[in-house]
Amino acid sequence: MERLHKYLSRCGVASRRESESLILQGRVTVNGKVVQELGTRIQPGRDRVEVDGSTVNPQPFTYIALNKPKGFITSVEDREGRPTVMDLLKGPKTRVYPVGRLDSDSEGLLLLTNDGELAYRLMHPRYHVEKRYLVKVKGIPPEKKLERLGKGIRLEDEKRKGVFRKTAPARIKVIKSKGKETLLEVVLREGRKRQIRRMFQAIGHPVVSLVRVAIGNVTLEGLPKGKYRHLTPKEVAELKRRVGLTPDQKGA
């Protein structure tokens, strides 16, 4: 048995969260009956699942690394007509979706996949997958301020105004200071909305540029801006190992 929203994600219909929305909207049927209850379980191979009247079936897993340029929205589609990262994918026929986000004005490594379980674990802070960034900020931050960021600071919750949560510990290293700007390496194990920008804004050193250069064992090395590549089996196996999945474990 498998939860319906996970099955839809495995079929490449949408991410888990978006699949739950489709269910609540009454757009999903199981054996001809509309299902709107989250947590519904189905039996793959026996139950017929349809979305908007079309039968969906599991797709082979696809794992992609993209070097996102500035100006692209990390989304499958955008109601305002802005360019999305999907516009940069011309080859893959299997539907994939972004793992986490990069702001429009940020760039660098973005993973895309239809493996719902791996995507979920890579985004969840419980699994401690490190994301490494090169961050240029205004001014020269004093060591004491960087130590504050490293230990964690309180930032307002993105969804609950007036509620503050402490950021998880981070690793921050100064690479060089030139003129009125400083280049740093920042390593996080969580990914709250615009977190790095908000962290440095809080200590009075706004971000000038931000590039994500690695997620776990996957790096940007050799990948030109705006281009993508498929992950190697070895890279996928190592990502799965880091989040507690066996190399052949499905995203069920």
Number of C-alpha atoms within 10 A of each C-alpha: 10 13 15 26 28 23 26 27 28 28 22 26 22 23 26 22 12 14 23 21 17 20 21 15 12 15 16 26 19 17 12 12 12 17 19 17 12 14 12 14 15 18 13 15 9 8 11 16 25 19 18 11 11 10 12 17 17 15 15 13 17 18 20 20 22 24 26 28 21 18 15 21 22 21 16 16 14 11 5 6 7 11 17 18 24 18 12 16 16 9 7 10 8 13 20 27 24 21 22 18 18 26 15 17 14 21 23 24 26 25 24 21 23 30 25 27 19 21 23 18 20 26 18 15 16 11 15 16 21 20 21 21 22 20 23 22 22 19 17 16 17 9 11 9 14 19 14 14 22 19 13 16 16 14 17 14 14 14 8 8 8 9 11 13 12 12 21 16 17 19 15 19 15 17 12 12 16 9 8 9 18 20 22 18 19 20 22 23 23 21 18 17 15 13 15 20 18 17 21 19 14 15 15 14 20 18 20 15 16 24 22 23 19 19 22 17 13 19 18 19 10 7 15 14 15 17 14 22 14 16 15 12 11 10 15 20 16 18 22 20 12 18 20 13 17 13 14 9 12 13 17 16
